[in-house]
């Protein structure tokens, strides 16, 4: 081998060594960077999950579960997904407990491949979960458009008879292939969240202590169910949840979107379906109004509970420790 060949071989070997060293440095840099980023997160235990509540029918009765999947569109237990069924008028406009308070007494559950509807003084109605030949209805929720698969004439007749009005009501089901609704309130300085039939965000979180604090100011105590949260937290102070911008529960990571501004629906008793239009809303307004700088967002609605989007999906269980994440 002549001098020229030796020089070329040396150069090639040096290049390989340089590449290996460079790759090693890059990997080391990424590892140190990851370690640094991980260290920059401060994790503090703030509470424990005491209840998980899935509301399959918007404004309907809650289903209490010990374990739930947490998806981008909210909690799921078996075939039951949070706020994935909706009552609408014939022209597709949303119907909730604000207009029909007795909806809070309607139970929607699943038995195998069938949906079961139950309500006071009504015979149980069962119909198939999957009805691919049914029509897709264009729905109107607040100022946004969505879609829903019509659940059939039997479900429509059941709801119309139960609600006891001259108008006709229909039941629709949100399915994965359908166009999802986006929040359209342009005055909100928060990123848009895609949801099925939830109001603003897919997960609502509330602490037991906040409910107890409110009850201490009322003549008659209220329960957590009146406020329709998905995740109920114990072992924390009243309104501690207001300061949790990001939380880790099990493998699930949630990001706060905004406070939950409360309306007349809070005056519907979940046990009787009777609306008073007074308490606990008036008491909440006496001490839970927003800061003056946030009035363009919440107006005169009192704040109670926190709305979250799902950053990381996973499994939630009653008894899970809740951690506040800060940086």
N, C-alpha and C positions, 0 to 999 in steps of 0.2 A: 504493500500500500504506500503510495507516494505522499509527499507532504501535503499536497492539495486535498487528497481524500481524507487524510487525518484531520485537517482543518474543518472540512465540511461535517464530518462525523461529530467532532467536538461541538460545533455550532448547534447541530440537531439535538444532541444530548442536553446542551445548556438550555435550549428552548423548552424541551420537555420538563426539565427540572424547574424552570421558571414558571411554566404553566401549572405544575403540581404545587409549587410553593404559593402561587397566586390563588389557586383554588382553595388551598388550605387556609390561607389568610381570609378569603371571602367567607368560607364556612365558619371559621372562628369569629369573624365579624358579625355574621348573622346570628350566631349563637349568643354572643355577648349582647347584641342589640335586643334579641328576644328576651334575654335575661333581664336586661335593663328595663325594657317595656313592661315585663311582668312585675318587676319590683316597683314600677311607678304606680301600679294599682294598689290602692289601700282598701282592704276588705275588712268590714266590721259587722259582727253579728248584731242584728237589730230586732229579730223576732222569730216566730214559729208559725207555720201554716196550720190553722185550726179547722178551716173548712174549705172545700172546693165545691163551687156551685156552677152547674151547667144550666143555661136557659135555652133549651132547644127552640122553643117558640118565643119569638119576640113578644114581651109583655106576659108570657105564660108562666106557669109554676116552675120553680127551680128544681133541679135534680141534684141532690147532695151525693157526692162520690168520694171515695177514699183515695182514688188515683185517677189521673187524667193525662192524656197527651196534650201538650201545648204546641199548637201549630201556628203558622203565620196569621191565620184567620181566627185564632182563639182556641178555647178548650174543646176537647173531643173525648167522648167516652163511648166506646163501641161505635154504633151508628149515629149516636147523638152528638151533634156539633152545635156549639153555642150560637144562638141567634141565626140559625140557618133555615128556619121556617117562619113564615110571615103571613098575617091576615091582611087581605087587601079588599078594596071595593071592586065592583065590576069593571071600573075604568082603570084599575091598577094602583090606586092611591093607598098608601100604608094606613093600617088601622092599629092603634096601640091602646094601652090602658088609659091614656089621657082621654080618649074619646069613648072607650068601652072598658070601664073599670073592672067588669066581671071577667075579663080575659085573664086576670091574675089567678083565677081559680081553675083555669084549663090546664090539664096535664097532658103533655105530649111525650110519650115514651116509645121504645121499640121492643118488639118481641120477635126475634128471628128476623125474617125478611119483611115484617109488617110494622107499620106505624100504628100506635094506639092513642086515640083521643078520649079523654075522660073529663067530665065536668059535673057539677052538682045537678042532680035530678035528670041526668042524661045517661042513656045506655052507651056503653063503650062502643066506639067505632074503630074497626081495623081496616087498613088498606095497604097495598104494597108500597114499600119504600121506592122501588124502581118502577117507574111508569114511563118508559122511553117514548111511547107513542102520544103522550099528552102534549098539549100546547105549551109553548114557552110564552109567558106573559111579560110585557114591558111594565115595570113597576116604578113608582115615583116615591122616593123617600126624601123628605125635606125638599131641598132644591136639586137633588141628584137623581139620575136615572139608574136603574138596575134591572135585573131579570129574575124570573123564578119559574120553575116548572109547575104547572097547575097540578094539584093533587087530586082532582076529579070532582064529579058532581056530588058524590055521597058526602065527602068532606065539606063541600060548600053548603049542602042542605043541613048538615049537622051544626055547623057554625051559625048559619042564619037562624035556625030554630033556637039555638042556645042564647044568642044575643037578642033575639026577640024583636027585631026591627023589620020594617017593611022592605028595606033595601037588602040586596043580596051580597053576601060575603064569600070570598074564596080563599083557599089556603094554597100558598106556593112554597116551593123548596128550592133553595140555592144549591146549585151543583157546580163541580170544579170547572167545567168547560164554559161556564157562563161569564158574561161581562161583569167585572167587579166594579163596585161603586167606589168613588173617591170623594173624600171630603172636599167641599167646594167653598167653605167660608173663607173668602180671600183675606178677611181682616185678621185671621189667626196667623201669628208669626211662627207657626210650627210646620214641620214637613208634612206633606199629605200622607195619609195612611189608607191603604186599600183594605176595605172591610166587606163582609157579606151584608147582614142587616143590622149590625151594631151601629150606634149613633155616630161615634167618632173614631174610636180605637178598639182593637179586638179584645183587650183584657182590662178589667176594672179591679182595682185592689183597694181594700178598706180594712181598717183595724177595729178589733172589738172595743178597744179603749175609746175610740172616737164615738162609737155608737153609745157606749155607756155614758160618756160625757154629755151627749145630747139628751139621753134619757133622763139624766139627773136634773135637767131644766124643764122637763115636761110633766104634766099631770099623769099621763099614761105612758109607760115605757114603750119603746119601739124596738124591733128586732133587726138584725142584720139583713134579713130577707127583704125588708121594705126597700132597701137601697140597691138590690140586685147586683152585688159584686160577684166576681168570679173567684177571687182569692181573698180569704179572710185571714187576718194576721192577729195572733195573740202575743203576749209577753213583750209588749212595747207600750209607750205612752200615747195618750190621745194626740192625734194628728201628727205623730212622728212620720207617718208615711208621706206627708207633704214635702219632706226634705230628701226623699230617696229618688235621686235622678236616675240611678241605674241599680238594679238589684239582680242577685244571683239566687235562684232557688233550685236545688238539685242541679240538673244539667241545663236548666233553662235560664236564659239571660233576658231581662226585660228593661226597656228604656221608657222613662216617663215621657208622655206627650203633653199632657196638661191636666189641670184639676177638673173634676167632674162638676159642672154647673148644674144645680138641681132645679127641678120644675114642679108643676102641679102633680105629677105622677107620684111624688113622695107622700102625698096625702091620701093615697089609696091603701087601705088596710089589706095586706096580703092574705089574711085569714078570712075576711068577710067579702072582699071585693067592693067595699063601700068607699066612696070618695067624699072627703070632708071639705076639700079646697082650703084648708086652714093649717093644721098642724101635721107634721113637724116643720113645715116650710117657713111659717112665720117666725118660729124660734130660731131656725137656722139663719134667717135673714138678720136677726138681731145681733149675731156675733160671728158670722162666717162669710161676710161679703169680701170681695176681692180688694186689692189695693187700688187707689184711684188711677194709677198708671195702667191698670189692666181692664178698666171698664169697657174699653172698646172690644174686648174679647168676651167677657162674661156678663156685661151689662149689670142687671140687678139680681142675677142668679147667685144664690149662696153656694159655696164650694164644700163638697163632702165626698171624699174618696179621690183616687188618682187613676187616670187612664194611661195605659201603657201599650207600646208596640212590642212585638216579639223579635228580639235581635238574634236569639239562638233558640231553636226548638228543642223539645225533649219531654221528659216525664216529670210530672208534679205529683207529690203525695202529701196527704195530711201528716203532719209531724216533721216535714222538711224544715230545716233551719233557713231563715231568710238573711242574706248578707247584703249590706249596702256597699256599692262599689264607688270609689272616688279616686281621682287622679291628682 
